[in-house]
């Protein structure tokens, strides 16, 4: 699936990052079952390689996202 199809299905991402030749669409969501304990928000990632979806999930669902999210947060602070 390409970026335009993802946007048509999911809407505009909360933020976008590009690192090491990969692009990430980051979406913010809410887990209604966890709102009361303060952990109700989460971020979901869609990773693109060569303009096509390569992987998707929440932070921790695939190992490479853990490392990339640290880089994404560092690059946003600049």
PyMOL commands that place a pseudoatom at each C-alpha (Angstrom):
pseudoatom trace, name=CA, resn=UNK, resi=1, chain=A, elem=C, hetatm=0, pos=[0.000, 0.000, 0.000]
pseudoatom trace, name=CA, resn=UNK, resi=2, chain=A, elem=C, hetatm=0, pos=[1.309, 3.476, -0.774]
pseudoatom trace, name=CA, resn=UNK, resi=3, chain=A, elem=C, hetatm=0, pos=[1.164, 6.644, 1.366]
pseudoatom trace, name=CA, resn=UNK, resi=4, chain=A, elem=C, hetatm=0, pos=[-1.903, 8.089, -0.354]
pseudoatom trace, name=CA, resn=UNK, resi=5, chain=A, elem=C, hetatm=0, pos=[-3.928, 4.933, 0.350]
pseudoatom trace, name=CA, resn=UNK, resi=6, chain=A, elem=C, hetatm=0, pos=[-2.843, 4.943, 3.988]
pseudoatom trace, name=CA, resn=UNK, resi=7, chain=A, elem=C, hetatm=0, pos=[-3.909, 8.589, 4.362]
pseudoatom trace, name=CA, resn=UNK, resi=8, chain=A, elem=C, hetatm=0, pos=[-7.242, 7.817, 2.666]
pseudoatom trace, name=CA, resn=UNK, resi=9, chain=A, elem=C, hetatm=0, pos=[-7.866, 5.001, 5.180]
pseudoatom trace, name=CA, resn=UNK, resi=10, chain=A, elem=C, hetatm=0, pos=[-6.327, 6.417, 8.383]
pseudoatom trace, name=CA, resn=UNK, resi=11, chain=A, elem=C, hetatm=0, pos=[-6.302, 10.170, 7.812]
pseudoatom trace, name=CA, resn=UNK, resi=12, chain=A, elem=C, hetatm=0, pos=[-3.338, 12.486, 8.170]
pseudoatom trace, name=CA, resn=UNK, resi=13, chain=A, elem=C, hetatm=0, pos=[-0.664, 11.242, 10.595]
pseudoatom trace, name=CA, resn=UNK, resi=14, chain=A, elem=C, hetatm=0, pos=[-0.032, 12.957, 13.940]
pseudoatom trace, name=CA, resn=UNK, resi=15, chain=A, elem=C, hetatm=0, pos=[3.574, 13.382, 12.817]
pseudoatom trace, name=CA, resn=UNK, resi=16, chain=A, elem=C, hetatm=0, pos=[5.985, 12.111, 10.162]
pseudoatom trace, name=CA, resn=UNK, resi=17, chain=A, elem=C, hetatm=0, pos=[9.671, 11.215, 10.437]
pseudoatom trace, name=CA, resn=UNK, resi=18, chain=A, elem=C, hetatm=0, pos=[12.289, 9.991, 7.972]
pseudoatom trace, name=CA, resn=UNK, resi=19, chain=A, elem=C, hetatm=0, pos=[15.419, 8.212, 9.162]
pseudoatom trace, name=CA, resn=UNK, resi=20, chain=A, elem=C, hetatm=0, pos=[17.915, 5.905, 7.448]
pseudoatom trace, name=CA, resn=UNK, resi=21, chain=A, elem=C, hetatm=0, pos=[15.973, 5.805, 4.177]
pseudoatom trace, name=CA, resn=UNK, resi=22, chain=A, elem=C, hetatm=0, pos=[12.715, 4.830, 5.906]
pseudoatom trace, name=CA, resn=UNK, resi=23, chain=A, elem=C, hetatm=0, pos=[9.696, 7.056, 6.485]
pseudoatom trace, name=CA, resn=UNK, resi=24, chain=A, elem=C, hetatm=0, pos=[7.348, 6.760, 9.447]
pseudoatom trace, name=CA, resn=UNK, resi=25, chain=A, elem=C, hetatm=0, pos=[3.760, 7.913, 9.784]
pseudoatom trace, name=CA, resn=UNK, resi=26, chain=A, elem=C, hetatm=0, pos=[2.960, 8.170, 13.464]
pseudoatom trace, name=CA, resn=UNK, resi=27, chain=A, elem=C, hetatm=0, pos=[-0.655, 8.097, 14.607]
pseudoatom trace, name=CA, resn=UNK, resi=28, chain=A, elem=C, hetatm=0, pos=[-1.870, 8.834, 18.128]
pseudoatom trace, name=CA, resn=UNK, resi=29, chain=A, elem=C, hetatm=0, pos=[-4.685, 6.718, 19.492]
pseudoatom trace, name=CA, resn=UNK, resi=30, chain=A, elem=C, hetatm=0, pos=[-6.631, 6.051, 22.666]
pseudoatom trace, name=CA, resn=UNK, resi=31, chain=A, elem=C, hetatm=0, pos=[-7.133, 2.786, 24.524]
pseudoatom trace, name=CA, resn=UNK, resi=32, chain=A, elem=C, hetatm=0, pos=[-10.449, 3.228, 26.310]
pseudoatom trace, name=CA, resn=UNK, resi=33, chain=A, elem=C, hetatm=0, pos=[-9.668, 0.337, 28.671]
pseudoatom trace, name=CA, resn=UNK, resi=34, chain=A, elem=C, hetatm=0, pos=[-6.575, 2.159, 29.988]
pseudoatom trace, name=CA, resn=UNK, resi=35, chain=A, elem=C, hetatm=0, pos=[-7.744, 5.783, 30.152]
pseudoatom trace, name=CA, resn=UNK, resi=36, chain=A, elem=C, hetatm=0, pos=[-8.388, 5.702, 33.891]
pseudoatom trace, name=CA, resn=UNK, resi=37, chain=A, elem=C, hetatm=0, pos=[-4.878, 4.554, 34.825]
pseudoatom trace, name=CA, resn=UNK, resi=38, chain=A, elem=C, hetatm=0, pos=[-3.200, 7.324, 32.822]
pseudoatom trace, name=CA, resn=UNK, resi=39, chain=A, elem=C, hetatm=0, pos=[-1.885, 5.052, 30.059]
pseudoatom trace, name=CA, resn=UNK, resi=40, chain=A, elem=C, hetatm=0, pos=[-4.745, 5.515, 27.646]
pseudoatom trace, name=CA, resn=UNK, resi=41, chain=A, elem=C, hetatm=0, pos=[-2.816, 7.069, 24.778]
pseudoatom trace, name=CA, resn=UNK, resi=42, chain=A, elem=C, hetatm=0, pos=[-0.517, 5.236, 22.419]
pseudoatom trace, name=CA, resn=UNK, resi=43, chain=A, elem=C, hetatm=0, pos=[1.331, 5.880, 19.203]
pseudoatom trace, name=CA, resn=UNK, resi=44, chain=A, elem=C, hetatm=0, pos=[1.068, 3.558, 16.229]
pseudoatom trace, name=CA, resn=UNK, resi=45, chain=A, elem=C, hetatm=0, pos=[3.674, 3.513, 13.490]
pseudoatom trace, name=CA, resn=UNK, resi=46, chain=A, elem=C, hetatm=0, pos=[3.432, 2.813, 9.798]
pseudoatom trace, name=CA, resn=UNK, resi=47, chain=A, elem=C, hetatm=0, pos=[6.873, 2.365, 8.257]
pseudoatom trace, name=CA, resn=UNK, resi=48, chain=A, elem=C, hetatm=0, pos=[7.431, 2.963, 4.543]
pseudoatom trace, name=CA, resn=UNK, resi=49, chain=A, elem=C, hetatm=0, pos=[10.286, 1.747, 2.399]
pseudoatom trace, name=CA, resn=UNK, resi=50, chain=A, elem=C, hetatm=0, pos=[10.452, 2.985, -1.199]
pseudoatom trace, name=CA, resn=UNK, resi=51, chain=A, elem=C, hetatm=0, pos=[7.031, 4.610, -0.741]
pseudoatom trace, name=CA, resn=UNK, resi=52, chain=A, elem=C, hetatm=0, pos=[5.246, 1.375, 0.262]
pseudoatom trace, name=CA, resn=UNK, resi=53, chain=A, elem=C, hetatm=0, pos=[4.185, 0.048, 3.674]
pseudoatom trace, name=CA, resn=UNK, resi=54, chain=A, elem=C, hetatm=0, pos=[6.903, -2.221, 5.015]
pseudoatom trace, name=CA, resn=UNK, resi=55, chain=A, elem=C, hetatm=0, pos=[5.737, -2.635, 8.640]
pseudoatom trace, name=CA, resn=UNK, resi=56, chain=A, elem=C, hetatm=0, pos=[3.224, -1.279, 11.111]
pseudoatom trace, name=CA, resn=UNK, resi=57, chain=A, elem=C, hetatm=0, pos=[2.370, -1.536, 14.788]
pseudoatom trace, name=CA, resn=UNK, resi=58, chain=A, elem=C, hetatm=0, pos=[2.752, 0.086, 18.163]
pseudoatom trace, name=CA, resn=UNK, resi=59, chain=A, elem=C, hetatm=0, pos=[6.088, 0.912, 19.723]
pseudoatom trace, name=CA, resn=UNK, resi=60, chain=A, elem=C, hetatm=0, pos=[7.603, -2.410, 20.711]
pseudoatom trace, name=CA, resn=UNK, resi=61, chain=A, elem=C, hetatm=0, pos=[5.653, -4.505, 18.199]
pseudoatom trace, name=CA, resn=UNK, resi=62, chain=A, elem=C, hetatm=0, pos=[8.748, -4.810, 16.036]
pseudoatom trace, name=CA, resn=UNK, resi=63, chain=A, elem=C, hetatm=0, pos=[12.268, -4.359, 17.364]
pseudoatom trace, name=CA, resn=UNK, resi=64, chain=A, elem=C, hetatm=0, pos=[13.466, -1.868, 14.786]
pseudoatom trace, name=CA, resn=UNK, resi=65, chain=A, elem=C, hetatm=0, pos=[10.818, 0.639, 15.908]
pseudoatom trace, name=CA, resn=UNK, resi=66, chain=A, elem=C, hetatm=0, pos=[12.300, 0.860, 19.402]
pseudoatom trace, name=CA, resn=UNK, resi=67, chain=A, elem=C, hetatm=0, pos=[15.603, 2.141, 18.047]
pseudoatom trace, name=CA, resn=UNK, resi=68, chain=A, elem=C, hetatm=0, pos=[13.988, 4.357, 15.422]
pseudoatom trace, name=CA, resn=UNK, resi=69, chain=A, elem=C, hetatm=0, pos=[11.638, 6.041, 17.899]
pseudoatom trace, name=CA, resn=UNK, resi=70, chain=A, elem=C, hetatm=0, pos=[14.625, 7.180, 19.947]
pseudoatom trace, name=CA, resn=UNK, resi=71, chain=A, elem=C, hetatm=0, pos=[16.141, 8.707, 16.824]
pseudoatom trace, name=CA, resn=UNK, resi=72, chain=A, elem=C, hetatm=0, pos=[12.812, 10.297, 15.852]
pseudoatom trace, name=CA, resn=UNK, resi=73, chain=A, elem=C, hetatm=0, pos=[12.471, 11.984, 19.245]
pseudoatom trace, name=CA, resn=UNK, resi=74, chain=A, elem=C, hetatm=0, pos=[16.068, 13.246, 19.114]
pseudoatom trace, name=CA, resn=UNK, resi=75, chain=A, elem=C, hetatm=0, pos=[15.599, 14.691, 15.622]
pseudoatom trace, name=CA, resn=UNK, resi=76, chain=A, elem=C, hetatm=0, pos=[12.406, 16.511, 16.680]
pseudoatom trace, name=CA, resn=UNK, resi=77, chain=A, elem=C, hetatm=0, pos=[14.225, 18.364, 19.485]
pseudoatom trace, name=CA, resn=UNK, resi=78, chain=A, elem=C, hetatm=0, pos=[16.673, 20.065, 17.097]
for i in range(1, 78): cmd.bond("trace and resi %d" % i, "trace and resi %d" % (i + 1))
show_as sticks, trace
zoom trace
